[in-house]
Amino acid sequence: MDDKTHGERHTNRASRSDGKPDIPGQIVLVFQGGGALGAYQAGVYQALHDAQVEPHWVIGTSIGAVNGAIIAGNMPENRMARLTQFWDGVACHGVAATSWLPGLENWLRDLATVTHGVPSFFTPQLACWAGIHAHVRPDQAAFYSTGPLRETLSSLVDFDFLNQKATRLTVGTVNVQSGRMRYFSNRDAPMDVEHVMASAAFPPGFPSVQLEGESYWDGGIYSNTPLEAVLDDRPRRDSVIFSVQLWPSRGPQPESILQVMSRQRDIQYSSRAESHLDRQKQIHRLRHVIRELEQYIPEERRSAPEVRELLAWGCGTTMQVLELDAPAFDNDDLNRDIDFSSSSIRRRWLAGHEDTARLLKLAPWRATLDPMEGISVFRMAGAEGQKGQK
């Protein structure tokens, strides 16, 4: 940024832990998509890194996949420098507007992004602006080229290191032809820059990406909160999941058309995260019930193949979901996800760092869980630090 790097600003903060927190099980980061709002995720990671907490698994969609690839695709000692380099590279210095024209600065900033793009991320494809009915190749059927992002990721992510599987990475995509969600993971097969590009291919702005002979778009248009990838994973493991929400599922009653449009986007991109969690809690409780039923089956019957197969559906794992909700700021507008101004990026990064530092001090993973409940949810919302058990 224009003063010091994010890492330099926060390394010596009092919130840094002197020792590694006693977090049980695997540590998972779940990152939503949300364009420029993803600076909050970088702040979340920095607070964890400052506290010597490194994830075992990062799952992301869109900008969450980009942040996730930079984290998982570098050794821990290099991650902060690479994240800072990415966000410094996409930061734009806007035009200052006079106070007597409220909203003008935002309008000028948005206009500059729409017409010129972000040099290290995306640039306009003028031919597509001239004729949206023209038949073109799939990689050209978009308003912007993401060639700059490909170069940026290639320079910031060590894919050889990523494919050593020191940290698991999963990115969410949707198949253009079938409309089905698909997750790609370095646990299952080697990954390269195209997998991350596919997860960030948000239409119609960005073109689809070819993987294994098929076209893929940003998974956020299907499910922007890839939490189900953790909760449905097999084999299941006890996990503490930092689920970072960039779009609020709850919000005030809109009082203008502009507020209606903004609230509609919040609801759309929060991707029914709460209803998904409620459903997963039901499923996980059934798994625990099956586990408990085993003790009521005579021992001589437990060894029967058909009984063993049924009992395999049970488990005793616990999933502790710690929700971090990115705050809304007073000057946020409908297009806040393309607000790549350096001041906004700094503010969101700092909010993510401060929220996560507070969460680590609270250590909600130490709470006693009901043995019949497989999933607990702790929500810490926004910069105000509202928190609670769900």
Secondary structure, 3 states (H helix, E strand, C coil): CCCCCHHHHHCCCCCCCCCCCCCCCEEEEEECCCHHHHHHHHHHHHHHHHCCCCCCEEEECCHHHHHHHHHHCCCHHHHHHHHHHHHHHHCECCCCCCCCCCCHHHHHHHHHHHHHCECCCEEECHHHHHCCCCCCCHHHCCCEECHHHHHHHHHHCCHHHHCCCCCEEEEEEEECCCCCEEEEECCCCCCCHHHHHHHCCCCCCCCCEEECCEEEEEHHHCCCCCCHHHHCCCCCCCEEEEEEECCCCCCCCCCCHHHHHHHHHHHHHHCCHHHHHHHHHHHHHHHHHHHHHHHHCCHHHHCCHHHHHHHCCCCCCCEEEEEEECCCCCCCCCCHHHCCEHHHHHHHHHHHHHHHHHHHHHCHHHCCCCCCCCEEEEEEECCCCEEEEC
